[in-house]
Amino acid sequence: MDKGIFISVEGPDGSGKTTIIQMLKEKLEKEGYEIVATREPGGIEIAEQIRQVILDPENTAMDPRTEALLYAAARRQHLTEKVKPALEKGKIVLCDRFVDSSLAYQGYARGLGIDEVYTINQFAIESMMPKLTLYFDVAPEIGLERISKNKGREVNRLDLEKLEFHQMVRQGYQLLAERFSDRIVTIDASKQLEAVYHQAEAKINELLNS
């Protein structure tokens, strides 16, 4: 039985989730918790290599099923090498993206089917799901505008998709938030960073105090 707590943070690029994970990590560490902040795809060497293949803007020929399988492969390696060991040591894992990303992006927006992509991922995760998922909801127009202003950020293959694709991703996430309402909490990420942070912090405090 894992002694730690697994929390995932979901949402489109430009929703502020990566910055807020860092803020939450610093705050929780000050309170004496041991925190592992990590990301998908990536977080460990093998998964980072798979990430480069998936997100390389040159890989325009990538088939949607190939994409879904690569995400699941990176997820499996990351889970066994980093997430599970941290949870077994009683740490809190804050993960920037997990299964819900695949369900929203490949399952819904790419049209592969949410249940079909979930099945692929069941093999990878062996039914291991986060205790809490914070979904940072923001209109694609706002997220994409924030990305374009972030000059230090590298453009990846998914950034180059049309606006309609990003709108489909948001619809996918909203469907998931309804379907898994016991686990997924929606955070209004259109607000200023500080307000978004306080929403996220409140939900994590609720979980830790329950």
N, C-alpha and C positions, 0 to 999 in steps of 0.2 A: 504493500500500500504506500503510495507517495505521501510524504509528509509535507511537501511544499504546496504552493498554489500556482496554478498555470493560468495566466491572463493573456488573452490576445487582443490586439488593437487593429481594427480594420477600417477601410475607407480608401478613397482614391488618393493618388499622389496630389499634393497641394492641400490636403485637409489638415495638415499640421500635426499628424500623429507621431511622426518621428521626433520632432522637437519636444512634444509633450511627454513622450515616453522617457526622454532624458530628464525632464523636469520632475516627473514622478519618481524616477530612480533616485535622484538626489534627495528628494524629500523623504522617501521611505528609508533610505540608508541613514539619514539623520535620526530617524526614529528607531534605529537599531535592527532593521530588517536586512537580511542578505538578499541582494537583488541581482538577477542576471537579465540584462537587456540584450535582446538579440533580434534578428530579422530573417524574413523569408522572401524569396529564396536566398540562402546564404547562411551567415552565422558561423560557419566552419569551412575549412579549405575546400573540401570536395563540393559542397553545396554552392560555394562562391564561384567555383569553376562552371558549374551547371548554370548559375545565374548569368554569367557572361554570355553563354550560348543563347539562352532564352531572350535576353534583352538587347543583344547586338542588333543595331538598326540595319545591318547588312543582311540579316537572316529573314528576309521578306518571304522566302519560299516556305517557311515553317508551317506545317500542317497543324490545325487546331488540336488534333488528338496527340500529335507529337508534343506540342506545347503542354498540354494537360499532363501527359506522362512524365515529362521532364520536371515539372513542378512537384509532382508526387514523389519522384525519385529524390530530388533535393530535400523535400520535406522529411522523407524517411531517414536519410543520413543525419540531418540536423537534429531530429527527434532523438535518435539513439545515441548520438555522439555528444549532444549538448543539453537538450531539454530534460530528458529523463534523468541523467546523472545529477543535474542541479535540483530537480524535484525530490529525488531520493535523499539529498542532503538537507532537505527542509527549506530550500530557498524559494523566493518568489520569482517566477519567470515572467517577464514582460516581453511578449513576442509581437513584433511589427509584422503583421499578416500571419494567417494560418489557413486552414482548410476553406474558410468562407471566401477567401480571395479566389480560389480556384472555382468555387461554385458560382460566384458572381461573374467573374471574367470569362472563364472557359465554358462553364455550365450554361449560364444565361446569355451573356453578351455574344459569345461565339456560337451559341445554339447547339451545343453538344448535349444539353439536358442536365439539370441540377442533379437528379438522382443518378444518372450515368457517371458523372464526374465524382459524385460522393462515393460510389462503389469502387472506383479506381483508388480513391484515397483511403477507403476502409482498409484495403490491403496494406497501404503504407503506414497508417497510424495505429492499426489494431484497436480501433474504437476509442483511442485516447483523445479526448476533447478538452478545451479549456473550461475552467470553472466559471469564468466570466469573459465575455467578449464586448469590448467597447467599440461600437460602430460610429465613426466620425462621418456624419452625413453633411455633404455640401454639394451645391449645384455644380455640375461639371464646368460651366463657364467660369465660376469663381476659382475652382481648383486649378484649371488650366492657365488662368491669368496669373495666379500666384506662382506657378511653375515658371512661366515665361519671365517673371521678374527676378527669379532666383538664378542669377548669372553663373554662380559656381556649380550649379547642378548639371550633371551630364544628361543629355537627351537619350532616352531609351526607346526601344521599338514600340512599346505600348503608348508612349506619348504621341507618336506619329499617327495614331488611329484618328478617324474622323470623330467629330463631336457626337454623332449618333451612337457610336460605339460606347463612349463614356456615359451617355444617357442611359443606355441599356445596362451598363455596369451598375449604375445607381439604382435602377429598377430591380435588378437582381438582388442587390444588398437589402433593399426595402422588403422584398419578398422573404428573404432569409430572416430578417428581423421579426417579421410576423410569425414565421414558421417555428423559429427557435426562440420565442419570447422569454422562455425561462432562463436563457443564457445570454442572449444579445440585448444590450442596452444601447439605445440610440442617443448620440451626443450631437447637439447642434453645432457643427463646426464652421458655420458661416460667421459666427461671432468673432470678436477679437481674441487673440491667443490666450490672454489671461482668463477670460470668461470660459473658454473651452477647457482650459486646464482645471478650473475649479469644478466644472461639471464632472470631469473624469476622476478627479481626486475624491469627490463626494461618493461616487459609485464604488471606488476601491475601498474607501473607509467603511462603507456599509458592509462590504464583503468581509473585510478583516474583523469587524466588530460583531459579525453574526455568529 
